[in-house]
Amino acid sequence: MPTKAELEDELKALKEDRARDQKDQDDQDPPEKQTLADMLSSHGVDKDQIDALWSQFSEELGHLPERKPLMTVVAAFGLGFIIGRMSK
């Protein structure tokens, strides 16, 4: 069984290693931040396509309560039930 002095020495060495690793990590250059548009374009998706899809989705969802009121009520109840169960 290790003695208290041995454990303290090992802890001190670990703290020094951690401080050295942290310093090395801080010295490295931070990675460049990409915007969402840059990430999408790197995958072959154009920002205009996303905007068009979003506007179409919003329009269809906006008319859903008028076209299917019963489905809207059931979906709202189900979502409320799930959120209520998760918050307990």
Biopython code that builds the backbone (N, CA, C, O; Angstrom):
import numpy as np
from Bio.PDB.StructureBuilder import StructureBuilder

atoms = [
    (1, "MET", "N", (0.849, -1.174, 0.000)),
    (1, "MET", "CA", (0.000, 0.000, 0.000)),
    (1, "MET", "C", (0.896, 1.239, 0.000)),
    (1, "MET", "O", (1.817, 1.348, 0.810)),
    (2, "PRO", "N", (0.616, 2.179, -0.923)),
    (2, "PRO", "CA", (1.464, 3.371, -1.004)),
    (2, "PRO", "C", (1.281, 4.281, 0.209)),
    (2, "PRO", "O", (0.220, 4.326, 0.833)),
    (3, "THR", "N", (2.329, 4.984, 0.508)),
    (3, "THR", "CA", (2.266, 5.904, 1.639)),
    (3, "THR", "C", (1.658, 7.228, 1.188)),
    (3, "THR", "O", (1.495, 7.491, -0.003)),
    (4, "LYS", "N", (1.333, 8.035, 2.164)),
    (4, "LYS", "CA", (0.729, 9.332, 1.880)),
    (4, "LYS", "C", (1.691, 10.204, 1.068)),
    (4, "LYS", "O", (1.266, 10.912, 0.155)),
    (5, "ALA", "N", (2.964, 10.155, 1.395)),
    (5, "ALA", "CA", (3.963, 10.960, 0.687)),
    (5, "ALA", "C", (4.066, 10.531, -0.778)),
    (5, "ALA", "O", (4.186, 11.376, -1.666)),
    (6, "GLU", "N", (4.018, 9.235, -1.030)),
    (6, "GLU", "CA", (4.068, 8.750, -2.411)),
    (6, "GLU", "C", (2.838, 9.215, -3.203)),
    (6, "GLU", "O", (2.955, 9.624, -4.358)),
    (7, "LEU", "N", (1.672, 9.148, -2.578)),
    (7, "LEU", "CA", (0.454, 9.594, -3.242)),
    (7, "LEU", "C", (0.495, 11.094, -3.537)),
    (7, "LEU", "O", (0.066, 11.540, -4.601)),
    (8, "GLU", "N", (1.015, 11.858, -2.586)),
    (8, "GLU", "CA", (1.123, 13.304, -2.797)),
    (8, "GLU", "C", (2.100, 13.621, -3.922)),
    (8, "GLU", "O", (1.855, 14.524, -4.722)),
    (9, "ASP", "N", (3.208, 12.883, -3.989)),
    (9, "ASP", "CA", (4.176, 13.081, -5.078)),
    (9, "ASP", "C", (3.548, 12.745, -6.434)),
    (9, "ASP", "O", (3.741, 13.468, -7.411)),
    (10, "GLU", "N", (2.802, 11.651, -6.482)),
    (10, "GLU", "CA", (2.146, 11.262, -7.731)),
    (10, "GLU", "C", (1.097, 12.298, -8.143)),
    (10, "GLU", "O", (0.977, 12.628, -9.323)),
    (11, "LEU", "N", (0.344, 12.804, -7.173)),
    (11, "LEU", "CA", (-0.652, 13.829, -7.458)),
    (11, "LEU", "C", (0.010, 15.105, -7.986)),
    (11, "LEU", "O", (-0.488, 15.732, -8.921)),
    (12, "LYS", "N", (1.130, 15.475, -7.377)),
    (12, "LYS", "CA", (1.860, 16.655, -7.826)),
    (12, "LYS", "C", (2.350, 16.480, -9.263)),
    (12, "LYS", "O", (2.269, 17.409, -10.067)),
    (13, "ALA", "N", (2.857, 15.290, -9.584)),
    (13, "ALA", "CA", (3.335, 15.016, -10.940)),
    (13, "ALA", "C", (2.180, 15.065, -11.944)),
    (13, "ALA", "O", (2.334, 15.590, -13.047)),
    (14, "LEU", "N", (1.046, 14.526, -11.565)),
    (14, "LEU", "CA", (-0.120, 14.557, -12.454)),
    (14, "LEU", "C", (-0.599, 15.986, -12.700)),
    (14, "LEU", "O", (-0.964, 16.340, -13.821)),
    (15, "LYS", "N", (-0.595, 16.804, -11.645)),
    (15, "LYS", "CA", (-0.992, 18.202, -11.802)),
    (15, "LYS", "C", (-0.031, 18.950, -12.718)),
    (15, "LYS", "O", (-0.460, 19.770, -13.530)),
    (16, "GLU", "N", (1.257, 18.676, -12.594)),
    (16, "GLU", "CA", (2.241, 19.311, -13.464)),
    (16, "GLU", "C", (2.040, 18.885, -14.921)),
    (16, "GLU", "O", (2.117, 19.708, -15.834)),
    (17, "ASP", "N", (1.783, 17.590, -15.125)),
    (17, "ASP", "CA", (1.518, 17.102, -16.482)),
    (17, "ASP", "C", (0.276, 17.767, -17.073)),
    (17, "ASP", "O", (0.267, 18.167, -18.238)),
    (18, "ARG", "N", (-0.751, 17.877, -16.269)),
    (18, "ARG", "CA", (-1.990, 18.511, -16.741)),
    (18, "ARG", "C", (-1.749, 19.977, -17.078)),
    (18, "ARG", "O", (-2.227, 20.462, -18.103)),
    (19, "ALA", "N", (-1.021, 20.678, -16.236)),
    (19, "ALA", "CA", (-0.729, 22.085, -16.508)),
    (19, "ALA", "C", (0.093, 22.225, -17.784)),
    (19, "ALA", "O", (-0.150, 23.136, -18.575)),
    (20, "ARG", "N", (1.063, 21.336, -17.997)),
    (20, "ARG", "CA", (1.882, 21.368, -19.204)),
    (20, "ARG", "C", (1.032, 21.095, -20.447)),
    (20, "ARG", "O", (1.182, 21.769, -21.466)),
    (21, "ASP", "N", (0.132, 20.095, -20.358)),
    (21, "ASP", "CA", (-0.751, 19.779, -21.482)),
    (21, "ASP", "C", (-1.684, 20.953, -21.786)),
    (21, "ASP", "O", (-1.933, 21.272, -22.948)),
    (22, "GLN", "N", (-2.188, 21.583, -20.745)),
    (22, "GLN", "CA", (-3.079, 22.730, -20.931)),
    (22, "GLN", "C", (-2.335, 23.882, -21.604)),
    (22, "GLN", "O", (-2.882, 24.560, -22.473)),
    (23, "LYS", "N", (-1.087, 24.098, -21.195)),
    (23, "LYS", "CA", (-0.292, 25.167, -21.792)),
    (23, "LYS", "C", (-0.016, 24.872, -23.256)),
    (23, "LYS", "O", (-0.087, 25.767, -24.098)),
    (24, "ASP", "N", (0.300, 23.612, -23.565)),
    (24, "ASP", "CA", (0.534, 23.220, -24.961)),
    (24, "ASP", "C", (-0.719, 23.409, -25.798)),
    (24, "ASP", "O", (-0.646, 23.855, -26.943)),
    (25, "GLN", "N", (-1.859, 23.074, -25.232)),
    (25, "GLN", "CA", (-3.117, 23.216, -25.948)),
    (25, "GLN", "C", (-3.448, 24.692, -26.168)),
    (25, "GLN", "O", (-3.959, 25.057, -27.227)),
    (26, "ASP", "N", (-3.168, 25.530, -25.198)),
    (26, "ASP", "CA", (-3.428, 26.963, -25.327)),
    (26, "ASP", "C", (-2.507, 27.601, -26.357)),
    (26, "ASP", "O", (-2.884, 28.579, -27.004)),
    (27, "ASP", "N", (-1.303, 27.056, -26.515)),
    (27, "ASP", "CA", (-0.344, 27.615, -27.466)),
    (27, "ASP", "C", (-0.706, 27.301, -28.917)),
    (27, "ASP", "O", (-0.292, 28.015, -29.830)),
    (28, "GLN", "N", (-1.470, 26.244, -29.126)),
    (28, "GLN", "CA", (-1.840, 25.883, -30.490)),
    (28, "GLN", "C", (-2.825, 26.901, -31.047)),
    (28, "GLN", "O", (-3.590, 27.516, -30.304)),
    (29, "ASP", "N", (-2.795, 27.070, -32.373)),
    (29, "ASP", "CA", (-3.721, 27.979, -33.021)),
    (29, "ASP", "C", (-5.124, 27.390, -32.965)),
    (29, "ASP", "O", (-5.299, 26.189, -33.173)),
    (30, "PRO", "N", (-6.126, 28.221, -32.687)),
    (30, "PRO", "CA", (-7.493, 27.703, -32.665)),
    (30, "PRO", "C", (-7.939, 27.373, -34.088)),
    (30, "PRO", "O", (-7.525, 28.039, -35.037)),
    (31, "PRO", "N", (-8.783, 26.347, -34.241)),
    (31, "PRO", "CA", (-9.245, 25.992, -35.586)),
    (31, "PRO", "C", (-10.143, 27.087, -36.138)),
    (31, "PRO", "O", (-10.819, 27.796, -35.393)),
    (32, "GLU", "N", (-10.137, 27.211, -37.473)),
    (32, "GLU", "CA", (-10.971, 28.221, -38.099)),
    (32, "GLU", "C", (-12.429, 27.827, -37.953)),
    (32, "GLU", "O", (-12.792, 26.660, -38.105)),
    (33, "LYS", "N", (-13.255, 28.817, -37.656)),
    (33, "LYS", "CA", (-14.673, 28.556, -37.512)),
    (33, "LYS", "C", (-15.338, 28.644, -38.873)),
    (33, "LYS", "O", (-15.085, 29.571, -39.642)),
    (34, "GLN", "N", (-16.181, 27.681, -39.158)),
    (34, "GLN", "CA", (-16.911, 27.674, -40.405)),
    (34, "GLN", "C", (-18.331, 28.149, -40.145)),
    (34, "GLN", "O", (-18.924, 27.850, -39.109)),
    (35, "THR", "N", (-18.855, 28.883, -41.090)),
    (35, "THR", "CA", (-20.257, 29.276, -40.988)),
    (35, "THR", "C", (-21.114, 28.137, -41.516)),
    (35, "THR", "O", (-20.617, 27.212, -42.159)),
    (36, "LEU", "N", (-22.397, 28.216, -41.237)),
    (36, "LEU", "CA", (-23.310, 27.187, -41.706)),
    (36, "LEU", "C", (-23.320, 27.136, -43.227)),
    (36, "LEU", "O", (-23.368, 26.055, -43.814)),
    (37, "ALA", "N", (-23.277, 28.295, -43.862)),
    (37, "ALA", "CA", (-23.268, 28.333, -45.329)),
    (37, "ALA", "C", (-22.011, 27.654, -45.888)),
    (37, "ALA", "O", (-22.081, 26.975, -46.913)),
    (38, "ASP", "N", (-20.862, 27.834, -45.220)),
    (38, "ASP", "CA", (-19.627, 27.186, -45.668)),
    (38, "ASP", "C", (-19.724, 25.666, -45.539)),
    (38, "ASP", "O", (-19.297, 24.932, -46.431)),
    (39, "MET", "N", (-20.284, 25.203, -44.427)),
    (39, "MET", "CA", (-20.426, 23.762, -44.231)),
    (39, "MET", "C", (-21.385, 23.166, -45.253)),
    (39, "MET", "O", (-21.133, 22.088, -45.792)),
    (40, "LEU", "N", (-22.487, 23.867, -45.518)),
    (40, "LEU", "CA", (-23.448, 23.360, -46.502)),
    (40, "LEU", "C", (-22.836, 23.316, -47.898)),
    (40, "LEU", "O", (-23.021, 22.347, -48.634)),
    (41, "SER", "N", (-22.108, 24.365, -48.253)),
    (41, "SER", "CA", (-21.508, 24.395, -49.586)),
    (41, "SER", "C", (-20.429, 23.326, -49.736)),
    (41, "SER", "O", (-20.214, 22.824, -50.839)),
    (42, "SER", "N", (-19.752, 22.970, -48.653)),
    (42, "SER", "CA", (-18.750, 21.909, -48.738)),
    (42, "SER", "C", (-19.397, 20.546, -48.985)),
    (42, "SER", "O", (-18.738, 19.619, -49.456)),
    (43, "HIS", "N", (-20.688, 20.425, -48.666)),
    (43, "HIS", "CA", (-21.424, 19.180, -48.911)),
    (43, "HIS", "C", (-22.273, 19.250, -50.173)),
    (43, "HIS", "O", (-23.059, 18.345, -50.452)),
    (44, "GLY", "N", (-22.112, 20.322, -50.930)),
    (44, "GLY", "CA", (-22.822, 20.433, -52.198)),
    (44, "GLY", "C", (-24.231, 20.980, -52.086)),
    (44, "GLY", "O", (-25.027, 20.832, -53.014)),
    (45, "VAL", "N", (-24.553, 21.613, -50.962)),
    (45, "VAL", "CA", (-25.885, 22.192, -50.772)),
    (45, "VAL", "C", (-25.757, 23.708, -50.843)),
    (45, "VAL", "O", (-24.917, 24.307, -50.172)),
    (46, "ASP", "N", (-26.596, 24.308, -51.659)),
    (46, "ASP", "CA", (-26.569, 25.751, -51.829)),
    (46, "ASP", "C", (-27.474, 26.416, -50.795)),
    (46, "ASP", "O", (-28.519, 25.870, -50.442)),
    (47, "LYS", "N", (-27.079, 27.587, -50.313)),
    (47, "LYS", "CA", (-27.879, 28.308, -49.323)),
    (47, "LYS", "C", (-29.256, 28.671, -49.876)),
    (47, "LYS", "O", (-30.238, 28.687, -49.135)),
    (48, "ASP", "N", (-29.330, 28.959, -51.164)),
    (48, "ASP", "CA", (-30.617, 29.295, -51.775)),
    (48, "ASP", "C", (-31.563, 28.098, -51.755)),
    (48, "ASP", "O", (-32.772, 28.269, -51.599)),
    (49, "GLN", "N", (-31.032, 26.899, -51.909)),
    (49, "GLN", "CA", (-31.859, 25.695, -51.836)),
    (49, "GLN", "C", (-32.454, 25.535, -50.438)),
    (49, "GLN", "O", (-33.626, 25.189, -50.293)),
    (50, "ILE", "N", (-31.655, 25.783, -49.429)),
    (50, "ILE", "CA", (-32.133, 25.678, -48.054)),
    (50, "ILE", "C", (-33.201, 26.731, -47.788)),
    (50, "ILE", "O", (-34.218, 26.435, -47.162)),
    (51, "ASP", "N", (-32.982, 27.956, -48.257)),
    (51, "ASP", "CA", (-33.970, 29.018, -48.072)),
    (51, "ASP", "C", (-35.291, 28.670, -48.749)),
    (51, "ASP", "O", (-36.360, 28.887, -48.179)),
    (52, "ALA", "N", (-35.220, 28.129, -49.966)),
    (52, "ALA", "CA", (-36.436, 27.749, -50.688)),
    (52, "ALA", "C", (-37.168, 26.622, -49.969)),
    (52, "ALA", "O", (-38.392, 26.649, -49.840)),
    (53, "LEU", "N", (-36.416, 25.641, -49.507)),
    (53, "LEU", "CA", (-37.017, 24.528, -48.778)),
    (53, "LEU", "C", (-37.664, 25.007, -47.486)),
    (53, "LEU", "O", (-38.757, 24.563, -47.136)),
    (54, "TRP", "N", (-36.999, 25.906, -46.779)),
    (54, "TRP", "CA", (-37.535, 26.427, -45.517)),
    (54, "TRP", "C", (-38.815, 27.222, -45.753)),
    (54, "TRP", "O", (-39.772, 27.086, -44.990)),
    (55, "SER", "N", (-38.850, 28.048, -46.793)),
    (55, "SER", "CA", (-40.058, 28.832, -47.057)),
    (55, "SER", "C", (-41.213, 27.915, -47.463)),
    (55, "SER", "O", (-42.354, 28.158, -47.071)),
    (56, "GLN", "N", (-40.936, 26.865, -48.241)),
    (56, "GLN", "CA", (-41.978, 25.911, -48.617)),
    (56, "GLN", "C", (-42.499, 25.173, -47.379)),
    (56, "GLN", "O", (-43.707, 24.997, -47.221)),
    (57, "PHE", "N", (-41.597, 24.750, -46.514)),
    (57, "PHE", "CA", (-41.974, 24.054, -45.290)),
    (57, "PHE", "C", (-42.824, 24.948, -44.396)),
    (57, "PHE", "O", (-43.832, 24.504, -43.847)),
    (58, "SER", "N", (-42.420, 26.207, -44.249)),
    (58, "SER", "CA", (-43.162, 27.150, -43.407)),
    (58, "SER", "C", (-44.561, 27.396, -43.958)),
    (58, "SER", "O", (-45.528, 27.475, -43.200)),
    (59, "GLU", "N", (-44.667, 27.517, -45.271)),
    (59, "GLU", "CA", (-45.966, 27.758, -45.889)),
    (59, "GLU", "C", (-46.897, 26.562, -45.691)),
    (59, "GLU", "O", (-48.070, 26.728, -45.358)),
    (60, "GLU", "N", (-46.366, 25.363, -45.897)),
    (60, "GLU", "CA", (-47.190, 24.174, -45.723)),
    (60, "GLU", "C", (-47.600, 23.983, -44.272)),
    (60, "GLU", "O", (-48.735, 23.596, -43.995)),
    (61, "LEU", "N", (-46.701, 24.247, -43.357)),
    (61, "LEU", "CA", (-47.028, 24.107, -41.948)),
    (61, "LEU", "C", (-47.991, 25.190, -41.493)),
    (61, "LEU", "O", (-48.789, 24.962, -40.583)),
    (62, "GLY", "N", (-47.932, 26.368, -42.111)),
    (62, "GLY", "CA", (-48.830, 27.455, -41.749)),
    (62, "GLY", "C", (-50.271, 27.158, -42.096)),
    (62, "GLY", "O", (-51.179, 27.625, -41.409)),
    (63, "HIS", "N", (-50.499, 26.394, -43.142)),
    (63, "HIS", "CA", (-51.854, 26.058, -43.566)),
    (63, "HIS", "C", (-52.357, 24.751, -42.952)),
    (63, "HIS", "O", (-53.518, 24.394, -43.152)),
    (64, "LEU", "N", (-51.537, 24.049, -42.231)),
    (64, "LEU", "CA", (-51.927, 22.766, -41.661)),
    (64, "LEU", "C", (-53.107, 22.881, -40.702)),
    (64, "LEU", "O", (-54.023, 22.065, -40.805)),
    (65, "PRO", "N", (-53.147, 23.851, -39.765)),
    (65, "PRO", "CA", (-54.303, 23.931, -38.865)),
    (65, "PRO", "C", (-55.621, 24.193, -39.609)),
    (65, "PRO", "O", (-56.676, 23.745, -39.161)),
    (66, "GLU", "N", (-55.572, 24.904, -40.722)),
    (66, "GLU", "CA", (-56.791, 25.171, -41.479)),
    (66, "GLU", "C", (-57.241, 23.928, -42.239)),
    (66, "GLU", "O", (-58.437, 23.656, -42.337)),
    (67, "ARG", "N", (-56.300, 23.189, -42.767)),
    (67, "ARG", "CA", (-56.633, 22.033, -43.602)),
    (67, "ARG", "C", (-56.923, 20.780, -42.780)),
    (67, "ARG", "O", (-57.805, 19.997, -43.132)),
    (68, "LYS", "N", (-56.193, 20.590, -41.700)),
    (68, "LYS", "CA", (-56.355, 19.379, -40.882)),
    (68, "LYS", "C", (-56.389, 19.752, -39.402)),
    (68, "LYS", "O", (-55.409, 19.552, -38.685)),
    (69, "PRO", "N", (-57.520, 20.293, -38.947)),
    (69, "PRO", "CA", (-57.579, 20.749, -37.545)),
    (69, "PRO", "C", (-57.498, 19.604, -36.535)),
    (69, "PRO", "O", (-56.884, 19.761, -35.480)),
    (70, "LEU", "N", (-58.104, 18.461, -36.839)),
    (70, "LEU", "CA", (-58.073, 17.344, -35.895)),
    (70, "LEU", "C", (-56.652, 16.816, -35.710)),
    (70, "LEU", "O", (-56.243, 16.514, -34.589)),
    (71, "MET", "N", (-55.908, 16.706, -36.792)),
    (71, "MET", "CA", (-54.525, 16.242, -36.700)),
    (71, "MET", "C", (-53.677, 17.247, -35.910)),
    (71, "MET", "O", (-52.788, 16.851, -35.156)),
    (72, "THR", "N", (-53.950, 18.532, -36.081)),
    (72, "THR", "CA", (-53.221, 19.561, -35.346)),
    (72, "THR", "C", (-53.473, 19.447, -33.849)),
    (72, "THR", "O", (-52.546, 19.567, -33.048)),
    (73, "VAL", "N", (-54.736, 19.212, -33.469)),
    (73, "VAL", "CA", (-55.086, 19.072, -32.050)),
    (73, "VAL", "C", (-54.416, 17.831, -31.463)),
    (73, "VAL", "O", (-53.871, 17.885, -30.361)),
    (74, "VAL", "N", (-54.452, 16.724, -32.184)),
    (74, "VAL", "CA", (-53.842, 15.495, -31.691)),
    (74, "VAL", "C", (-52.328, 15.667, -31.556)),
    (74, "VAL", "O", (-51.740, 15.212, -30.575)),
    (75, "ALA", "N", (-51.696, 16.321, -32.534)),
    (75, "ALA", "CA", (-50.249, 16.547, -32.466)),
    (75, "ALA", "C", (-49.890, 17.462, -31.299)),
    (75, "ALA", "O", (-48.908, 17.219, -30.597)),
    (76, "ALA", "N", (-50.691, 18.523, -31.087)),
    (76, "ALA", "CA", (-50.417, 19.434, -29.970)),
    (76, "ALA", "C", (-50.585, 18.719, -28.634)),
    (76, "ALA", "O", (-49.783, 18.914, -27.720)),
    (77, "PHE", "N", (-51.627, 17.888, -28.514)),
    (77, "PHE", "CA", (-51.831, 17.130, -27.283)),
    (77, "PHE", "C", (-50.676, 16.166, -27.048)),
    (77, "PHE", "O", (-50.159, 16.067, -25.935)),
    (78, "GLY", "N", (-50.269, 15.446, -28.110)),
    (78, "GLY", "CA", (-49.168, 14.489, -27.980)),
    (78, "GLY", "C", (-47.868, 15.160, -27.593)),
    (78, "GLY", "O", (-47.132, 14.659, -26.743)),
    (79, "LEU", "N", (-47.584, 16.290, -28.212)),
    (79, "LEU", "CA", (-46.359, 17.022, -27.879)),
    (79, "LEU", "C", (-46.405, 17.529, -26.439)),
    (79, "LEU", "O", (-45.409, 17.452, -25.720)),
    (80, "GLY", "N", (-47.559, 18.046, -26.020)),
    (80, "GLY", "CA", (-47.700, 18.501, -24.638)),
    (80, "GLY", "C", (-47.552, 17.364, -23.647)),
    (80, "GLY", "O", (-46.940, 17.529, -22.591)),
    (81, "PHE", "N", (-48.109, 16.213, -23.983)),
    (81, "PHE", "CA", (-48.009, 15.039, -23.117)),
    (81, "PHE", "C", (-46.553, 14.594, -22.972)),
    (81, "PHE", "O", (-46.090, 14.311, -21.867)),
    (82, "ILE", "N", (-45.847, 14.538, -24.085)),
    (82, "ILE", "CA", (-44.437, 14.109, -24.052)),
    (82, "ILE", "C", (-43.596, 15.093, -23.250)),
    (82, "ILE", "O", (-42.774, 14.684, -22.430)),
    (83, "ILE", "N", (-43.798, 16.386, -23.481)),
    (83, "ILE", "CA", (-43.024, 17.397, -22.735)),
    (83, "ILE", "C", (-43.357, 17.324, -21.252)),
    (83, "ILE", "O", (-42.475, 17.469, -20.406)),
    (84, "GLY", "N", (-44.632, 17.100, -20.938)),
    (84, "GLY", "CA", (-45.031, 16.968, -19.534)),
    (84, "GLY", "C", (-44.389, 15.773, -18.868)),
    (84, "GLY", "O", (-43.971, 15.858, -17.714)),
    (85, "ARG", "N", (-44.304, 14.656, -19.576)),
    (85, "ARG", "CA", (-43.686, 13.460, -19.003)),
    (85, "ARG", "C", (-42.173, 13.636, -18.829)),
    (85, "ARG", "O", (-41.582, 13.118, -17.881)),
    (86, "MET", "N", (-41.565, 14.367, -19.750)),
    (86, "MET", "CA", (-40.118, 14.578, -19.656)),
    (86, "MET", "C", (-39.751, 15.534, -18.533)),
    (86, "MET", "O", (-38.646, 15.465, -17.995)),
    (87, "SER", "N", (-40.656, 16.416, -18.178)),
    (87, "SER", "CA", (-40.325, 17.436, -17.173)),
    (87, "SER", "C", (-40.482, 16.922, -15.751)),
    (87, "SER", "O", (-40.124, 17.627, -14.808)),
    (88, "LYS", "N", (-40.998, 15.732, -15.569)),
    (88, "LYS", "CA", (-41.174, 15.185, -14.202)),
    (88, "LYS", "C", (-39.866, 14.733, -13.630)),
    (88, "LYS", "O", (-39.821, 14.249, -12.498)),
]
sb = StructureBuilder()
sb.init_structure("model")
sb.init_model(0)
sb.init_chain("A")
sb.init_seg("    ")
for serial, (resi, resn, name, xyz) in enumerate(atoms, 1):
    if name == "N":
        sb.init_residue(resn, " ", resi, " ")
    sb.init_atom(name, np.array(xyz, "f"), 0.0, 1.0, " ", f" {name:<3s}", serial, name[0])
structure = sb.get_structure()
